[in-house]
Amino acid sequence: MSKLKLIIQREFVAKVRNKSFIVMTFLSPLIMVGMITLVVFLMKKNDEKAKDILYVDNSGMFTNNDFKSTKSIKYTDYTSTGITETKKKVEEGSFYGVLFIPKQDSLEILAKNIEFYSKDSPSISIINSIENKIETKLKNQKLTNFGIDLKKIEAAKINTEIKMYDFSGEQSSKMKNWIKIIFGAIAGYFLMMFVMIYGTSVMRSVIEEKTSRIIEVIVSSVKPFQLMLGKIIGNASAGLLQFFIWGVLLFVILTILASVFGVDMSEMQNTATSSAQMDAVKNAAEGDKMQLMVQEILNLPILKLFVLFIFYFLGGYMLYSSLFAAVGAAVDNETDTQQFMLPIMLPLILGVYVGFATVINDPHGPIAVIFSHIPLTSPIVMLMRVPFGVSWYELLISMAILVVTFVFMVWLAAKIYRVGILMYGKKPTYKDLYKWLKY
């Protein structure tokens, strides 16, 4: 145990003292916030300039009310100019495109013969917006032709909002479900990302020691199994430290956001003029939504989620790291690892796809339940299910299977590790790995 402790300490210190580790630990949250801010800024700048679309309506059915300009699209009637001149004007000018509505005897034929011209490929969202406007107009016209009063149809519309409760009487909401989805998706994605990062870090460390022949000196003092396990635990400890720092930073950011929104709401209550009061009501509603979202996040079982995240992070990481260490011991350079990486990466990728495809839509469905118990996918899928409420019975079964599989995989990988760590000059195959397992 003393030798294992020294190996763990050596790996942990070497990882934590690495400049890239220190920089990325504190810089990664800022980079992510900066990227999100940049994307939002660019989207807003893109929406600030409205797209100028000219339309020529030869059918005589559409009016300016049917093509009302929005913040992102500005419609201008050029019917009197004609389609030929309008197309030429758009082609030579800075307009976005021209919409041509021909004259047809039938609404069905008209719907299939509307044309849109533009210099570049038009945005899908803009085309969908135009199609929705035209479909609404043609549908209303057809209802009018049938003698149906459109005002009565409009008056008959009722907006429905279902209030959701569980059997304990606790109220739920769509926002709460979306928060659970986002939390589960982020947790699953982060787990996959860090298993890949720290798993490959273990593999590179093994390859580096093997190629520099340092491993020959090390294994004269410790067993290969101890060396492999020490590398895995040391890197896992560094990963946990990084997660802890990020958690503290996240808590600080949430606290600052909550206090900032609280100040904004108190200031809005002091407005004097009627116009300012209307703006304050609007801003207060947005502030209420933000406060509700923060409250819903705080209402989540944060401690339970944190503990389970740590467990599945350690279980998933150590399970895959043992395989990465075995691959690193089997090869002489990182190029030769490619043939062995695909079988290791496929379960991780499958876990993410299953999580996004099934857990989001049906977190307690059979597919989600099965993959949350399969040890190679359970760290990701179960983490995505936990925010939706998973019984301790299921959790304990999943955790027990993961622990047993981890012990088995470490034993299996150690058999490859102890032989491959001293093998040089030969590119191993799957047949060679099978032979090493039988030694």
URCORZI-V747199 format. One record per residue. RES is the residue in one small letter. PHI is phi in whole degrees, 0 to 359 (NA if undefined). PSI is psi in whole degrees, -180 to 180 (none if undefined). Layout:
RES|PHI|PSI / RES|PHI|PSI
//
This chain:
m|NA|-33 / s|294|-38 / k|293|-42 / l|298|-39 / k|296|-40 / l|296|-40 / i|294|-44 / i|299|-45 / q|297|-42 / r|297|-46 / e|294|-42 / f|296|-48 / v|295|-42 / a|298|-37 / k|287|-45 / v|290|-34 / r|282|-9 / n|296|132 / k|299|-40 / s|296|-35 / f|296|-46 / i|296|-45 / v|295|-47 / m|289|-28 / t|299|-43 / f|265|-22 / l|272|-30 / s|302|-48 / p|301|-39 / l|293|-39 / i|296|-43 / m|296|-46 / v|298|-41 / g|296|-41 / m|295|-44 / i|297|-44 / t|299|-42 / l|296|-43 / v|297|-45 / v|296|-41 / f|298|-46 / l|294|-37 / m|295|-41 / k|293|-41 / k|295|-34 / n|291|-33 / d|277|-17 / e|296|-39 / k|270|113 / a|289|144 / k|279|122 / d|276|116 / i|240|124 / l|265|142 / y|230|143 / v|241|114 / d|251|95 / n|278|-12 / s|283|-24 / g|74|10 / m|272|-30 / f|262|146 / t|236|179 / n|296|-26 / n|291|-29 / d|285|-31 / f|245|68 / k|283|134 / s|290|145 / t|241|-175 / k|294|-31 / s|258|-20 / i|229|131 / k|244|119 / y|260|138 / t|226|132 / d|279|119 / y|238|30 / t|298|-40 / s|293|-24 / t|284|-30 / g|93|154 / i|291|-36 / t|295|-50 / e|293|-36 / t|293|-42 / k|299|-40 / k|295|-39 / k|294|-41 / v|292|-41 / e|295|-36 / e|269|-20 / g|259|-161 / s|254|18 / f|287|156 / y|283|-42 / g|182|177 / v|230|134 / l|255|127 / f|244|120 / i|248|106 / p|283|170 / k|268|125 / q|224|156 / d|281|-25 / s|239|142 / l|295|-36 / e|295|-42 / i|292|-40 / l|300|-42 / a|297|-25 / k|263|-1 / n|237|15 / i|282|139 / e|236|149 / f|226|127 / y|245|138 / s|205|160 / k|290|-45 / d|247|172 / s|297|124 / p|287|157 / s|292|139 / i|297|-39 / s|296|-37 / i|291|-43 / i|297|-42 / n|297|-39 / s|297|-44 / i|295|-43 / e|299|-40 / n|296|-41 / k|297|-45 / i|292|-42 / e|299|-42 / t|298|-44 / k|296|-45 / l|292|-37 / k|296|-45 / n|297|-38 / q|295|-40 / k|292|-39 / l|296|-39 / t|296|-40 / n|297|-29 / f|279|-4 / g|84|23 / i|264|133 / d|281|116 / l|292|-30 / k|295|-37 / k|291|-37 / i|295|-42 / e|295|-40 / a|290|-23 / a|279|-9 / k|289|134 / i|228|125 / n|279|128 / t|248|133 / e|229|113 / i|276|127 / k|274|128 / m|253|134 / y|225|153 / d|263|178 / f|287|-9 / s|273|-5 / g|95|-2 / e|285|131 / q|277|139 / s|244|180 / s|201|166 / k|297|-38 / m|299|-41 / k|296|-40 / n|295|-40 / w|294|-37 / i|296|-41 / k|297|-43 / i|298|-47 / i|295|-43 / f|297|-46 / g|297|-41 / a|295|-43 / i|295|-43 / a|297|-45 / g|296|-42 / y|293|-44 / f|298|-40 / l|298|-46 / m|299|-44 / m|297|-44 / f|281|-28 / v|297|-41 / m|293|-45 / i|295|-53 / y|282|-27 / g|295|-47 / t|293|-27 / s|295|-42 / v|298|-44 / m|298|-45 / r|295|-38 / s|297|-42 / v|296|-45 / i|297|-41 / e|297|-44 / e|291|-33 / k|290|-46 / t|290|-29 / s|275|-1 / r|67|10 / i|294|-30 / i|299|-30 / e|293|-32 / v|284|-40 / i|294|-44 / v|287|-8 / s|283|-15 / s|248|-28 / v|229|159 / k|283|148 / p|303|-36 / f|296|-42 / q|296|-41 / l|297|-45 / m|295|-46 / l|295|-37 / g|296|-41 / k|297|-43 / i|296|-49 / i|292|-38 / g|298|-46 / n|292|-35 / a|296|-39 / s|297|-41 / a|296|-39 / g|296|-40 / l|296|-40 / l|299|-42 / q|296|-43 / f|298|-39 / f|297|-44 / i|297|-43 / w|296|-38 / g|298|-42 / v|297|-44 / l|298|-41 / l|296|-42 / f|298|-42 / v|297|-44 / i|296|-44 / l|297|-40 / t|297|-43 / i|296|-43 / l|298|-44 / a|298|-43 / s|291|-37 / v|295|-46 / f|293|-32 / g|295|-41 / v|294|-41 / d|299|-39 / m|291|-38 / s|291|-34 / e|291|-35 / m|292|-24 / q|285|-14 / n|264|10 / t|290|149 / a|252|-52 / t|286|160 / s|295|-39 / s|293|-39 / a|294|-35 / q|295|-39 / m|296|-41 / d|295|-38 / a|295|-39 / v|298|-44 / k|296|-46 / n|293|-35 / a|295|-38 / a|297|-42 / e|294|-39 / g|296|-38 / d|298|-41 / k|297|-43 / m|294|-42 / q|296|-39 / l|297|-40 / m|295|-45 / v|298|-40 / q|295|-41 / e|296|-38 / i|295|-43 / l|292|-25 / n|281|-13 / l|294|152 / p|288|77 / i|301|-45 / l|297|-44 / k|297|-45 / l|297|-40 / f|295|-46 / v|298|-45 / l|293|-36 / f|297|-44 / i|297|-44 / f|296|-50 / y|289|-29 / f|297|-48 / l|295|-46 / g|297|-49 / g|294|-42 / y|296|-49 / m|292|-33 / l|296|-50 / y|284|-32 / s|294|-34 / s|298|-38 / l|290|-41 / f|298|-40 / a|295|-39 / a|296|-41 / v|295|-43 / g|298|-36 / a|287|-26 / a|280|-23 / v|248|168 / d|260|-21 / n|211|166 / e|292|-25 / t|297|-37 / d|286|-9 / t|284|-17 / q|301|-38 / q|292|-23 / f|260|-10 / m|283|-35 / l|301|-48 / p|299|-27 / i|282|-39 / m|282|-29 / l|303|-47 / p|299|-37 / l|297|-48 / i|296|-41 / l|299|-40 / g|299|-42 / v|294|-45 / y|295|-43 / v|297|-41 / g|300|-48 / f|287|-32 / a|277|-32 / t|243|-43 / v|296|-40 / i|296|-41 / n|276|-38 / d|213|83 / p|295|-18 / h|247|18 / g|285|167 / p|298|-40 / i|294|-46 / a|297|-41 / v|294|-45 / i|298|-48 / f|288|-19 / s|280|-5 / h|250|-19 / i|289|122 / p|299|-31 / l|285|-18 / t|242|-15 / s|299|-36 / p|302|-35 / i|273|-51 / v|294|-44 / m|294|-38 / l|298|-34 / m|285|-23 / r|274|-28 / v|305|-45 / p|301|-23 / f|274|-1 / g|93|105 / v|237|134 / s|296|151 / w|297|-27 / y|298|-48 / e|293|-42 / l|299|-44 / l|295|-39 / i|297|-48 / s|298|-42 / m|293|-40 / a|295|-44 / i|297|-40 / l|296|-43 / v|295|-46 / v|298|-43 / t|295|-38 / f|298|-47 / v|300|-43 / f|295|-43 / m|294|-38 / v|296|-42 / w|297|-42 / l|292|-46 / a|294|-33 / a|295|-32 / k|294|-37 / i|286|-40 / y|298|-45 / r|291|-27 / v|271|-47 / g|290|-23 / i|294|-23 / l|247|14 / m|264|128 / y|229|154 / g|78|8 / k|224|134 / k|277|112 / p|287|155 / t|241|174 / y|296|-30 / k|294|-39 / d|295|-42 / l|299|-39 / y|296|-40 / k|295|-40 / w|296|-35 / l|294|-27 / k|272|-11 / y|295|none
//
